[in-house]
């Protein structure tokens, strides 16, 4: 393990990897600070930029974008009472109250320190836990990989929203779209509608950018058209108030809260269908339970900011553990990262710790450094990054469209990819307005080939062993995965209950 860590560190210590790490960290903070923009959108925009980069630099940039975007949402949550990301909703409760008291930058300092600590703890957990899970995945056959793919689909579908049916529908649509093109075995065109360009299948990257970026721009344009304000900052002077950190006497009392929430957040991140948003509320309620002054929560408690910001960033590293080892994305961003890994020739599982071990450890070390770098940059630059939120949404939209179009076209110098991006942008916008979520669809497209190929191979093996039932019953891991699939379908009910209870406890006066 130590040798792999050293090899990973050596791969990371290159100019392109270091620059990618810094760019991903800063870019994520900016994206996170923009209300309406999410970590998923930032990572999806970044994928075409990383297309020609080496895997270490590319994936380090993506994971850095992921963790720093979750933190970036706290900037406007605290200073403007407008969460940049859903994971920062709990932060806004006490954060903005502190801003109104003239302690906005103190709250930002606590959020920055807590986010960096939570992310660092989860990164260390990833380095310790992931190799063991990777070794366990060596016991998987084609049947287990098929069931894992199905499990991954149900996890994201269940995470999609209030309706499991709508989530699964989006996932099935993605699976169908993933079948477009030539059949891998027979070579017969499927669902191409006579379009030659579709015989190679639907390019993943244009579809990804369309669903997450172009659809968001359409939503912003819709909001501006219907009279919503052009920027979210309420008081520029709030950026200049207070010191960077609270006094040491007050700061040291926050360390136990941050420590607990780092561990809890990492565990919640590992759990499928949870994620940073759920982790934030759970840790907020946990902080209130253990606080010596719970009555201050909701009225400007630094403990409230520390608990939820530590918890949501700890969940980012937790979500990467099952992603890297088993190919199970625990969040919508992790689903996009799965696609990014496959684009760069990396398949989650045992191979990540055997033939691709140096690259894998480089990514994990990069994630660790990104959280530390995020803390350093955030401590000094948060108030300046917050000013991005003053840019009118009507101006941001065209910039995003231009970047998305240029990035999409540059992949293959093919205008057809741009058309695909625009079509999927419209699809994403319509899905959002109808209450459907895009993550299950994009994951379905990623997992379609894995599902189909492994299922076909499993059927061949089953026929050789006396039938599918006999083959299935002889594989305990497959039975466990099948049970987890069933549980995953009902997890939204459980997670909604936990989330509501956490919110209720957090909002008790």
Phi, psi and omega in degrees: 000316180299320178297320178294321178297317179296318178295320177296317178298322178295319177295329182282332184276055173239158185299315182293323179292318179295315178297320178296321179298313180294316181297318179296320181294310181293316180299321178295321178297320179293313179299315180297328181285346181272112178301136183094341178260145186233169175299323178299317179294317180299314180295321180294322177294330185281333185305312179296331177293327181274358188304318182265007181271162175289154186304322182297308180297317183297308185285331173296319178298319182292315180290328176294319176300318181301302185291322182286332177292322176298317177293318183303330179298336180288337184298304179283336175298319181280314188273336185234359184059032179228098181302125178292328178226159178303330180293347182258008182299317180293328180299324183296336184300303181268332183300313182288329175297321176293323177298317180295337177273003181085015182243031183298316181288331172296316176299320178296321178297317178295316178299319180295312180297315180296317179297316179296318180294313180299315178296321180294316178299316180293327178293319177295319177299321179297318179296327183274322187269320187303316180300322180295318177294324178297320177294323179297326182293348176296339181279358184277139171253189181298327179294316179295320179292325175297312180294325175298318178298317177296318178300315177301320179295316181291327178298310181290323178297320179289335178280348191295335182162203183287334184253115176295323182298316179295321178297315179294324178299315178298319179296318179295322175301317178298318177299318179295317179295329177291343179274352179295134180121196181282136175298131185296336183258311184269339182076012180275133178297139180232126173054036180270347180057026179079004180273118185298321183298337181275355179294337175275003183089172177278122180299128186296316187296310176302320178297318180298311181296319179298312184295323186257328185260304182296320178297323178293320176298318177299320178295319177297316178298320177299316180294316179297318179299326181267017168090012178286152186297150186282337176219166189251346183296135182258326183211108182299332183293337178297338179287341186255353185278149171069171179276170184288327180224152176292167177303150184304323179301322179277324183295318184292338177288346182273345185298317177301319178298314180297321179296312178300314184290334175296316180290312181297317180298320178297316179296316179297322179297325179291326182293122178300144176075011176261269176095182187294323180298311178295318179301320180300313181290321179297315181291327176297313178294325177296317178299322179292321180298320185268356183287145174281345180227065182297338181293342180281341180296131184094349182238011179112053180261124177296329176299323178297316178295316182297318185293309185286326179286326174293317182294317184290325177282331174296328180292336181294314177293323177300319180294333181283339182297303178292335178295310184289320188275324187235355183075022180258107179280124181270000179207169180296323178294320177298326176296320177292320178298326176301314176297320178297320178297317182291327175299323181267017172080020180248124178252120180303144181137201184298327182298336178296336183247010176241274183287336180248022185303312179301320178294316181299312180292329175297319178296316181293319177294321177299321177297319178298311181295324179301320179292320177294315179297321177302318178296317181293311181295316182299324182297329184253338189244359185303315184294333177281321177296326179301333181291345175301328181292349177279348178291128180302139180299331179295339177268329181293321183306305180300325179296315179298317180298317180297315179296317181296317181294314180297316180295319180294314181295324184292341182299309182230010184051045187232119181291337178299325178297325177295318177298320177300316179302314181294320178297315179290332173297316177295319178300315180298320179296314179296317178301316181297316180293333180267003178086011176264154182252147181280325183308316178299325180294312182293324177292322176301320178296321180292318186272352185303308181296319179298314179300309185296309184296315181289328177293317179298317179293322179296321178296318178298314179295321180296319178297327179284341183251016175098009178122158185294319182298315180295318179297316181295314183292341178273005181234096183302322181297321179296321178297316179299316179297321178297320177295319179296325177298315179297315179298319182299326180294334180259359183296328179303323179298315180294314182293323176297321178295312180298317181296317180295318178296320179295317177297319181296316178295319182295328184264002177294136180274000000 
